């Protein structure tokens, strides 16, 4: 961006954020750089986001240092609260939990740890065949962030996050250590939803933990999670595993369920590519068997045994996934359709990393990293808010409504770029009309080039 120094409707957006006025300009720079240069995002790109008013990357890093995780939580929490003010409480609210990793090949990174497998792997290929030799790879280290994605009944996607702190980092700071599941339980206890809203928490196998289920019960949230492999039935020892019951069932015990993109009760909350909801959309078929069971440390719940392999009489059924849920009153098809929304957080991770530059930081201090993550999530929320504004403007135009309804971060970034280009062209046209404006434009374009690269006047 050359001349404009604001995002489209940026003043209205930052009015919703509890961010100090001196920080708004740097936050605007970060959002601009994330939208324009997301796959190549860096502190230098943030400093040069407004070409006529560049800043050194050191200023950007000092700004990130003033935005540690608690500060980022504050303004993200305020923003989420303001965006939820107009959301009705009716309908099903979905809160999805998962963790994501940002890896870098540096053992000196603060609060980082290695997820590489230990021990030597067996070499199956012939060592004389150079094409089959395993390449030596350096040990990788990563930061872990526990993420939550709140899906409102209208389809708004609102992220929250908590950083995972290693035992060594907590000991050095004098903090209490929390596991990843305990940090996720804290997010459930703190997530902001309207009073009386029906909320269902979704998670994969890693979040089938007692502390997660206890947090859901404490707030009267429903939950649907993929079963932990160690779950056993309640009762006296020896307790059989939950999966052991599937050996006694036949093909007639399974109910067919079909899921079609762009259809169903949760259509507004399922954001998928426009090509997948067109004429060539493909349905997926599941075969599910429900059971009401008493599970050890869980209590009475509904357990769903599912497979995507077609079942037939006389053939054994291979169960591929087992779900547990407290929503015992929901139908089987409704539960499968609801849990299918868990994939939305995987799309959210892909958009944040591939489009907005979540993992592109090169920072030594973890407080700076937390500020970086907070601002990337702020960019994501801005794009969701921008999409909401475009939906409201396009009322009465079904074609435009469909266009904005399926937009994800990549398409929204392209739309914002078009708005920025139009603002630059309008500013150029206005200043070229007078000699004074032409002189101001020449001065601004000169400032847009770094001093060491400027031509002698």
Residue pairs with C-beta under 8 A, 6 or more apart in sequence:
1 32
1 36
1 49
1 50
1 51
1 420
1 424
2 51
2 52
2 424
2 444
2 445
2 448
3 52
3 423
3 424
3 427
3 428
3 441
3 444
4 420
4 423
4 424
4 427
5 25
5 28
5 50
5 52
5 53
6 28
7 13
7 28
7 31
7 32
7 382
7 416
7 420
8 386
8 416
8 419
8 420
8 423
9 386
9 389
10 28
13 382
13 385
13 386
14 24
14 27
14 28
16 78
16 79
16 82
16 83
16 385
17 24
17 27
17 75
17 78
17 79
17 378
18 74
18 75
18 78
18 79
19 27
19 75
23 63
23 66
23 67
26 55
26 59
26 60
26 63
27 375
27 378
29 46
29 47
29 49
29 50
29 55
29 60
30 46
30 49
30 60
30 375
30 378
30 379
31 375
31 378
31 379
31 382
32 49
32 50
32 420
33 41
33 45
33 46
33 48
33 49
34 41
34 356
34 357
34 375
34 376
34 379
35 356
35 379
35 383
35 413
35 416
35 417
36 49
36 413
36 417
36 420
37 45
37 49
37 357
38 354
38 355
38 356
38 357
38 360
38 413
39 354
39 355
39 357
39 360
40 357
40 360
41 356
41 357
41 360
42 57
42 360
42 362
43 57
43 60
43 61
43 64
43 362
43 363
44 57
46 55
46 57
46 60
47 54
47 55
47 56
47 57
47 59
47 60
48 54
48 55
51 448
52 444
52 445
52 447
52 448
53 447
54 447
54 448
54 450
61 363
61 368
63 371
64 363
64 367
64 368
64 371
64 372
64 375
65 365
65 367
65 368
65 371
66 371
67 370
67 371
67 374
67 375
68 367
68 370
68 371
69 162
69 163
69 367
69 370
69 374
71 371
71 374
72 370
72 371
72 373
72 374
72 375
72 377
73 160
73 374
75 374
75 378
76 159
76 160
76 374
76 377
76 378
76 381
77 160
77 192
79 378
79 381
80 150
80 158
80 160
80 192
80 381
81 192
83 156
83 158
83 381
83 385
84 152
84 158
84 192
84 193
84 194
87 152
87 153
87 154
87 156
87 194
88 153
88 194
89 194
89 195
89 196
89 197
90 153
91 152
91 153
91 198
92 153
92 198
92 199
92 200
92 265
92 266
92 338
93 150
93 151
93 152
93 153
93 193
93 197
93 198
93 199
93 200
94 150
94 151
94 199
94 200
94 202
94 266
94 269
94 338
94 341
95 148
95 149
95 150
95 151
95 188
95 191
95 193
95 199
95 200
95 201
95 202
95 221
96 148
96 149
96 150
96 151
96 201
96 202
96 203
96 341
96 342
96 344
96 345
97 146
97 147
97 148
97 184
97 187
97 188
97 201
97 202
97 203
97 207
97 212
97 345
98 146
98 147
98 149
98 203
98 204
98 206
98 207
98 342
98 345
98 346
98 349
99 144
99 145
99 146
99 147
99 164
99 180
99 184
99 206
100 144
100 145
100 147
100 349
100 353
100 358
101 115
101 142
101 143
101 144
101 145
102 142
102 143
102 145
102 353
102 358
102 359
102 361
103 115
103 140
103 141
103 142
103 143
103 359
104 112
104 140
104 141
104 142
104 362
105 138
105 139
105 140
105 141
106 112
106 141
107 139
107 141
108 364
109 141
109 143
109 364
109 366
110 169
110 364
110 365
110 366
111 143
111 163
111 165
111 166
111 169
111 366
111 369
112 141
112 142
112 143
112 166
113 141
113 142
113 144
113 166
114 139
114 140
114 141
114 142
115 140
115 142
116 139
116 140
121 134
123 134
125 132
125 133
125 134
126 132
127 133
143 163
143 164
143 366
143 369
144 163
144 164
144 180
145 161
145 162
145 163
145 164
145 373
146 161
146 162
146 163
146 164
146 180
146 183
146 184
146 187
147 159
147 160
147 161
147 345
147 348
147 349
148 159
148 160
148 161
148 184
148 187
148 188
148 191
149 157
149 158
149 159
149 344
149 345
149 348
150 157
150 158
150 159
150 160
150 191
150 193
151 157
151 269
151 341
151 344
152 158
152 269
153 268
153 269
154 268
155 268
155 269
155 271
155 405
156 384
156 388
157 271
157 344
157 348
157 380
157 384
158 381
158 384
159 348
159 377
159 380
159 381
160 187
160 190
160 191
161 373
161 374
161 377
162 183
162 184
162 186
162 187
163 183
163 366
163 370
163 373
164 180
164 183
165 173
165 175
165 177
165 178
167 177
169 175
169 366
170 176
170 177
171 177
178 186
180 206
181 206
181 207
181 209
181 211
181 212
182 211
184 203
184 207
184 212
185 209
185 211
185 212
185 214
185 215
186 215
188 201
188 212
188 215
188 216
188 219
188 221
189 215
189 218
189 219
193 199
198 222
199 219
199 221
199 222
200 221
200 222
200 223
200 224
200 327
200 338
201 212
201 216
201 221
201 222
201 223
201 224
201 225
202 223
202 224
202 225
202 338
202 339
202 341
202 342
203 212
203 223
203 224
203 225
203 226
203 342
204 225
204 226
204 342
205 225
205 226
205 227
205 228
205 229
207 225
208 225
208 226
208 227
208 228
208 231
208 324
209 228
210 297
210 298
212 223
212 225
213 223
213 225
213 298
213 326
215 221
216 222
216 223
216 326
217 326
222 325
222 326
222 327
223 325
223 326
223 327
224 323
224 324
224 325
224 327
224 335
224 338
224 339
225 323
225 324
225 325
226 321
226 322
226 323
226 324
227 242
227 243
227 303
227 322
227 323
227 324
229 241
229 243
230 241
231 241
231 242
231 295
231 296
231 298
231 324
232 239
232 240
232 241
232 242
232 295
232 296
233 239
233 240
233 241
233 242
233 293
233 294
233 295
233 296
234 294
234 295
234 296
234 299
235 294
235 296
239 296
242 293
242 295
242 303
242 322
242 324
243 319
243 322
245 291
245 293
245 305
246 289
246 305
246 317
246 319
249 289
249 305
249 317
250 313
250 317
251 287
251 311
251 312
251 313
251 314
251 315
251 317
252 313
253 289
254 287
254 288
254 289
254 305
254 307
254 311
254 317
255 287
255 288
255 289
255 290
255 332
255 333
256 285
256 286
256 287
257 285
257 286
257 287
257 288
257 332
257 333
257 336
257 337
258 283
258 284
258 285
258 286
259 283
259 284
259 286
259 336
259 337
259 340
260 281
260 283
260 284
261 270
261 272
261 276
261 277
261 281
261 282
262 270
262 272
262 276
262 277
262 281
264 270
264 337
265 334
265 337
266 337
266 338
266 341
268 405
269 341
269 344
270 340
270 341
270 344
271 344
271 347
271 406
271 408
272 347
272 406
273 406
273 408
274 403
274 406
276 282
277 406
284 308
285 308
285 310
286 306
286 307
286 308
286 336
287 306
287 307
287 308
287 309
287 310
287 311
287 317
288 304
288 305
288 306
288 332
288 336
289 304
289 305
289 306
290 302
290 303
290 304
290 305
290 332
291 302
291 303
291 304
291 305
292 300
292 301
292 302
292 303
292 328
293 300
293 301
293 302
293 303
294 300
294 301
295 301
295 303
295 324
298 324
300 328
301 324
301 325
301 326
301 328
302 324
302 325
302 326
302 327
302 328
302 335
303 322
303 323
303 324
303 325
304 322
304 323
304 324
304 325
304 332
304 335
304 336
305 319
305 322
306 319
306 320
306 321
306 322
306 323
306 336
307 317
307 318
307 319
307 320
307 321
308 320
309 317
309 318
309 320
311 317
323 335
323 339
325 335
327 335
327 338
330 338
347 408
348 380
349 358
351 380
351 408
351 409
351 410
352 358
352 376
352 377
352 380
352 409
353 359
355 409
355 410
355 413
356 376
356 379
356 380
356 409
357 376
358 373
358 376
361 368
361 369
361 372
363 369
363 372
380 409
383 409
383 412
383 413
383 416
384 412
386 412
386 415
386 416
387 404
387 407
387 412
390 400
390 404
390 415
391 401
391 404
391 405
394 400
394 401
394 403
394 404
395 401
407 415
428 441
430 437
431 437
431 438
431 440
431 441
432 438
432 441
446 454
